[in-house]
Amino acid sequence: MGNSLHTFSNVTSTYLQTYRSILNNMIQSITKVEPSDSISYNFILQILPHCQAAIQMSENALQYKIYPDLKSALETSRILQEKEVLQIQYLLQCIE
């Protein structure tokens, strides 16, 4: 697993392509944050892309036939991450 020389099915290739896109977008978003002198502000701006990527990664995996217990965990995780994003966005407004 993880070997780039491995040939994957079309379904797995599509999943991995989307995963890599989500991951790359998250990394770009985190690294382009212009730091300020506020640790709280920096943390919020850097964690938001992480939380949003977690939601997108869950949605990506949920499009496919996956282990039922994993599906349930991803659905729960997605809901919790969506709530967390809202909380973090609210906190960002409070400190700006």
Secondary structure, DSSP 8 states (H G I E B T S, - for coil): ---TTS---HHHHHHHHHHHHHHHHHHHHHHT----S-HHHHHHHHHHHHHHHHHHHHHHHHTS---HHHHHHHHHHHHHHHHHHHHHHHHHHHH-
